[in-house]
Amino acid sequence: MTKALVAGGAGYFGELLTRRLLERGYSVRIFDVNLPTNTYPGTELMQADIRDADALLTACEAIDVVFHNVAQVPLAKDKNLFWSVNRDGTKNLLDACARRAVKKVIYTSSSAIYGVPKSNPVTEETVPSPVEEYGRAKLAGETLCWEYARKGLDVSIVRPRTIAGHGRLGIFQILFEWIYQGKKIPVLNDGKNIYQFVHADDLAEACIRASMLKGANDFNCGTDRFGTMREVLEHLCHHAGTGSEVKSLPMRPIVAAMKLSCALGISPLGSYHASMYGRSIYFDISKARTKLGWIPRYSNEEMFVESYDWYVANRHAVLAAADATSPHRSAVEQGALKLLHWFL
């Protein structure tokens, strides 16, 4: 039986990945500073911080494959944590994997390493150019992966586009709540920027397939059916049937205001969200298709509908819960975003 370590297994994606591994017959050890929301037969838990090198050395004992999903996400807005967790923690984990002779490591990175791309589609050959600290720290984690690969550790990188799917909340919760209440939904300029997402289930499949491929590699992952930001939001508003409509706002002043509110700490958005909401970004996924045989199941529209329907069915519990363990599972304070409706 293959034994996997899921670092960050108490988070939204880490828990979903754990379930998919168990379904395939793996045994799973979860490593996380937080306790998971659910527990499953076939798992064991080690509660510790990724910045604890000794704990990681223990966690990697007798492990075949490691899935590294620990990250301080943009919502955290803590530059020191971005670097101490996303870079230094990654170094600790890679070192433990090397010392324990782990057979394969999968590092879940981020499209934030590309910043605002000069051209699309983005490929694995596109030169990274992060525009804020989260993206820079995630890129530093990638650099470490390549360094350890050159030393003989078999490590591959999977870069997802923005993750969606049932139970995925964070800033999506604000969007879903606005639609539930029938409010207007903003896009920037005409909303025709092309934006690609990836369903969490599809991402888990890509990570598992990458873990079975020998040799260091990297893969960009997103859906193969996507369009403009306006299109996906109009489709969702129509599906919800609450009277919500998509309305345009001028990009330049709104982005400036979003960045200012982020800097002042009065907005739930991170700097990356403010930079990218009105921009186009989408991956060429041909490498993942060819080398992994990976085919995404969900389109942008399908994953948004599924996510919204899940939210409506679980809305009362979401709003009543005070789950601080994962920003992607929690309702989010809207802060300065409430002011957008003055202009819609």
Helices and strands as residue ranges (DSSP letters): E 3-7, H 12-23, E 27-32, E 43-47, H 53-59, E 65-68, G 74-76, H 79-81, I 82-89, H 90-99, E 104-108, G 111-114, H 133-150, E 155-160, E 162-164, H 171-180, E 185-188, E 194-195, E 197-199, H 200-211, E 217-221, E 227-228, H 229-240, E 246-249, H 251-264, H 271-276, H 286-292, H 300-320, G 327-329, G 335-342
